[in-house]
């Protein structure tokens, strides 16, 4: 009895797309600096040289509001990591995640 050949495989391009998305989210998080507050990078660019009480109040408000964004990015990063982990590197030839996948 002849041995059956394994089905031909091709690279999982959908998985690559997920990896790219996760990298983008991670890169955004990494721009937030040591304190991990997305508002700080905004404040640093906008308020360079400001010296007044109103500016201090505005900066505190931006920091507080921006912290709410942080959780969304952390969730997205974890969700994307789980999706990448669940995807095989290669798929059977003709699978929608292989050569047929387009962004």
N, C-alpha and C positions, 0 to 999 in steps of 0.2 A: 504494500500500500504506500503510495507516494505521500510524502510530507506536504501539508498545506503551506503555501507561502503566506507570510504575514501581509496584511493589506499595506499598500503603499502609504507613506505618511508625508505630510508637509508641515512646515513651520506654522505655529499658531500666532497669526498676526493680531488677533483680538487680544491675546495676552500681552503682546507688545504695547498695544494701545493702552491697556490698563496700567502697565508699568510706567509708561510716559505720563499718564494722568497722575499717578501717585508721586512721581518725581516732581511734577509741577507743584503739587500741593505741598510737598516737603520743602521745596525751594522757597515757596512763599513763607512758610512757617519759619524757616531759617533766617529770613530777612528781618524778623521782628526783634532781633537783638537778644541780649542776655536776659532781660526781664520777661521775654516772651509776650510782650504786649504789642499787638499790631498797631495800636494808636501811637506808640512811641516813634516809630519810623515816620509816620505822617507828621507828627509834631516836630520832629527834628528838621524836616525839610521846610515846613511852613513857618515856623516861629524863630528861625535863626535871627538873633539880635533883638527880639522883643523883650522889653523890660517894663511891665506894668501889671497891676493887680488883675485887671480884666483878662489879660493874656493868660495869667496863671490859672484863673478860674476856667477859661475856655480849654486850656490844656488838660486840666483835671477831668473835665466833662468828656473830652475826646478819649482820654485814656479809659475812663469807666465804660463808655459805650463800646469802644473797640474790644474790650475784653469779652463781650458777648459773642463776637465773631470767632474768637479763639476756639471755642468748643465745637463750632461747626467744622472748622478745619481739622481738628483732632479726630472727630468722627469720620470725616471724609477720608483721612489718611488711614485710619484703622479699617474702614470698609473696603477701600481699594486694596490694602495689603491682603485682606482675607480673600478677595476676588482673585488676585494674582496667584495666591497660594493654591486656590482651588482649580486653576486652569493648568492643563498639561502644556508642556513646551511644544509638543508636536500633536497633530490630529490626523485622522484618516484623510486620505486624499479625497477632495470633493466636499469636505466639511465646511460649513459656512464660516468657521473661524480661521480657516487656512487661507489659501491663495485667493479665495472668493471674497474675503473680508475687505471692505473699504471703509475708511473713516467717514 
